[in-house]
Amino acid sequence: AELKARERRLEKLDLEPQKDQQIQRQLLGVLNRFHELTNRYGAHPPPGVIEVRWQLEELRISLFSQPMKTLQTVSIARIEKALAAL
């Protein structure tokens, strides 16, 4: 599935490079917050951090590889809420 998602993103990148850059900027904030959190916990993060990591993977598929389906409904707002709860 990951390879297919990457292929889909590359196809869309050729068609709409500005849209890809816009999505990257939106994603950057939540990724930075996640990395700060993982640095705080080190090698033994709580289960919530691991769950957010998988949500980020689903979000990447949702944002960059539409119309591929994700296993769960994800959004930047949902991930920010999950990060705030940690």
SULWO-V995545 format. One record per residue. N is the residue number from 1. PHI is phi as a letter, one per 20 degrees, with the letter a starting at -180 (NA if undefined). D_CENTER is the distance of its C-alpha to the mean C-alpha in Angstrom with 1 decimal. Layout:
BEGIN
N,PHI,D_CENTER  N,PHI,D_CENTER
END
This chain:
BEGIN
1,NA,15.1  2,f,12.8  3,f,15.7  4,f,16.1  5,f,12.6  6,f,13.3  7,f,16.7  8,f,15.6  9,f,13.5  10,f,16.6  11,f,18.8  12,f,17.1  13,f,17.0  14,f,20.7  15,e,21.3  16,c,19.2  17,f,18.3  18,f,18.4  19,f,15.8  20,f,13.4  21,f,14.2  22,f,13.9  23,f,10.3  24,g,9.7  25,f,11.8  26,f,10.0  27,f,6.7  28,g,9.1  29,f,10.6  30,f,8.1  31,f,7.3  32,f,11.1  33,f,11.8  34,f,10.0  35,f,12.1  36,f,15.1  37,f,14.9  38,f,14.8  39,f,17.6  40,f,19.6  41,e,19.6  42,m,20.1  43,f,20.6  44,c,21.0  45,f,18.1  46,f,18.8  47,g,17.3  48,f,15.1  49,f,13.2  50,f,12.8  51,f,11.7  52,f,8.9  53,g,7.8  54,f,8.0  55,f,6.3  56,f,3.0  57,f,4.7  58,f,6.0  59,f,3.9  60,g,4.1  61,f,7.5  62,f,8.2  63,f,8.0  64,e,9.5  65,c,11.5  66,f,13.3  67,e,15.6  68,f,14.2  69,e,14.0  70,d,11.4  71,f,13.1  72,b,12.3  73,f,11.8  74,c,8.6  75,b,8.3  76,f,7.7  77,f,11.2  78,f,10.9  79,f,8.5  80,f,10.9  81,f,13.7  82,f,12.8  83,f,12.6  84,f,15.9  85,f,17.5  86,e,17.2
END
